[in-house]
Amino acid sequence: MNAARSDTAPAAPDLPFEKALEQLEEIVRRLERGDVPLDESVAIYERGEMLKRHCEQLLKRAEARIQRITLGPDGRAEGVAPLDVE
């Protein structure tokens, strides 16, 4: 049983996006296989939820930092504006 593994795993806020996503993908693979005992399934599902929220927060922060170049009437770069991702 790998329950201790989730206890010693770094807290999500300490993980970079790529590492958190990697851990989340591994959790999904394990749950999809269906060979994880119920109590461990619940524990890793909860960790997966935490990792999902963490990844979403990191993506929102990254989107907020991205800017687009604004062009003037002559087609030349004029400045920057927040990227409208919606």
N, C-alpha and C positions, 0 to 999 in steps of 0.2 A: 504494500500500500504506500502511496506517495504523499500522504497527507502532510508529512513533515516538510515536503518540498514546497508546498504553498505557504507554510508558516515561515520558512526562511527566505522566500522570494522577496526581492526588494519591493518596497511600497511603490505603487504606480507613479506618484509624483517624482520619484528619483530616476525613472526610466526615460531614455530618449524614445521618440516615436517609433523608430524602427524596431527596437528591442521589445517595446510593449506590444506592437503588432505581431511580432514573431511569437511571443508568448500566447497572445490571444488566438492565433492560428493553431498553435499546438493544442490548446484547450479545446477548440472546436473539433480538431481531428480526433482527440481522445473521446469526446462525448459522442461523436458520430459513429465511432467504432462500436460503442455500446458495451464494452467489456470492463467498464469502470464500476466498482461497487457504488451503491446508492449514496452512502454518506460522503464518499470522495467526489462523486458527481456533483452533489450539492455544493461542496466546498470549492471545487474548481469552477463551477458555473458562477458562483459569487465573485471569484477572482476575475473571471472573464468579464463580468458586468463592470467591475471596477476598471479593468484595463480598457474596455470599450469607451467608458466615460472619459478616461484620461486621454485616449487617442483623439476623441472628438474635441476636447478642450485644446489640445495642441494644434489641431487643424484649424480651429477657429482663430487661435492666436496668430498662426501663420498667415491665414487669409487677411487678417486685419493689418498685417505688416506689408502685404503686397500692395504696390501702387501701380497705377497705369500712367503712361506718358500721355499728356494732353497735347493736342496739336492746335496751332493757331490757324487762321483762315488761309495762310499761305502754305500750310502743310508742314511747317517746321515745328519741332518740339518747343512747347511753350512752358511746360511745367509738369507737375504730377498731381494726381488726385487719387483718392482711395479707390481700390478695385471694387466694382459692384459685382458680387458673385451671385446675385439672385436673378 
